Amino acid sequence: MKKRVMLSLIVVGTILISVLSGSSAMAKVTLRIMSPESDFTDAWITSWNTAHPDIQLVREDLDQAKWVADYLAGNPADLMNIGAGAEIPFFVKRGMLLDLSDYFKKSSYIKEDDIDLEGCGAYRFDGEVSGQGSWYGLPKDYNNVTAITYNKEIFTKAGVPFPSATEPMTYKEFYELAKKLTDTSGPNVIFGTEVHGNWPFFIAGDMAYMIDKKLHSDDYLTMNDDPEIREIWKYFLRLHQEGISSNFEHPISGWAGSAFQAGNIAMVQLGYWFGASSAGVEGYAEKFGWAPAPIMEKGGKRVTNSLGATGFVISSKTKYPDEAFQVFEWYMGGEPGIERAKTGWGIPPLKSLQDLLPEETEFDQVRKQIALEEVKYMKPPQLSPYVRLQVYSTNWNAAKQAVLAGDIDLDQAVDMFFEAMNEALALGKEEIE
């Protein structure tokens, strides 16, 4: 009798184990993706969810402050859209991102020799230097953001020849050209150029690279007070102070790109993606032209950047790293990656997809040629891992506003910016010690 009971228990136990194992194998995993809908569309989510009933995706609107708070609470979104790969070191220093290096080695979509190393370099970090070491993500696409788009009509009206599409001008020549094209005398103000948003920090880094210098000390804890570096920062302030770019007397309507498309700016440095953005302007292919990113000295070193580029990372606290990477690799090299490449909004991170970029018009051909040439000279942004990009922006804007108000001169503005940044960098260092 005892033997029968034992055998029955063994059989029941075996059945239960089998049922539980099968249930576990069929368990549905839900992954949270924090991203704007434009970068991870509902159509792509539906496509994935239909093909993968065991791994379902749910999108949340992008809110990095919420993601950080959720991370600290132990429950962040599994994948996150990171607005600028320039901030990869900040998150890695705090242990917040999953190292994807081993996943790349066995990926079915991402082959290491297919990754555009220069265009994607900001997503690598070895703990000290950006652009080398482990992979912590990839850009969804990248752009040579310092390449020039110019308005041919403004050039023609001013009697100025179009710039070369192959030979870069110097920043001094760019400044003089922008000054010549500026016209604030009439009701329709035309600025020579306008540096968009956070672009000064990235362009400044390129300028510093080109003269073999850094924006910070070697340990990234202080701003570099070198006279040539100070002149780089003053260049951006001078554009506004001299009315070549917007100021209090002549404010800009909208952002640099929309003002350019409306005919109020002669030249902008926005890069490849701006070609797709301009496609809604009537006659854009004939109206606008392209020129490569400026250099510091004639015949000198060429450097450009991608702002680190918008892309995706995986939380180090995800409960489903394998499943999260399946989505990541599909997004980069599968249906979404192929679809994005065909739109021409950015250069794909995988070289095998770059042939899909549009080139039906001369406009698209030239911007593609410039972008793929300039990626050869692309370097990671020169930002400190101890603060976020917004800290640079807040402190810079305060100094810029003080200059434009006439409260301080250019040197005092640089001092003000450096003092605020040095304090912030020290606090950032304390956070992770």
PyMOL commands that set and color helices and strands:
alter all, ss='L'
color gray80, all
select helices_A, chain A and resi 2-26+42-51+64-72+85-93+101-105+112-114+117-123+152-158+171-181+199-210+227-241+256-261+273-280+284-287+321-333+335-343+351-356+362-377+389-404+410-431
alter helices_A, ss='H'
color red, helices_A
select strands_A, chain A and resi 29-34+55-60+79-82+124-125+134-135+138-139+148-151+191-193+265-269+288-291+311-314
alter strands_A, ss='S'
color yellow, strands_A
deselect
rebuild
show_as cartoon
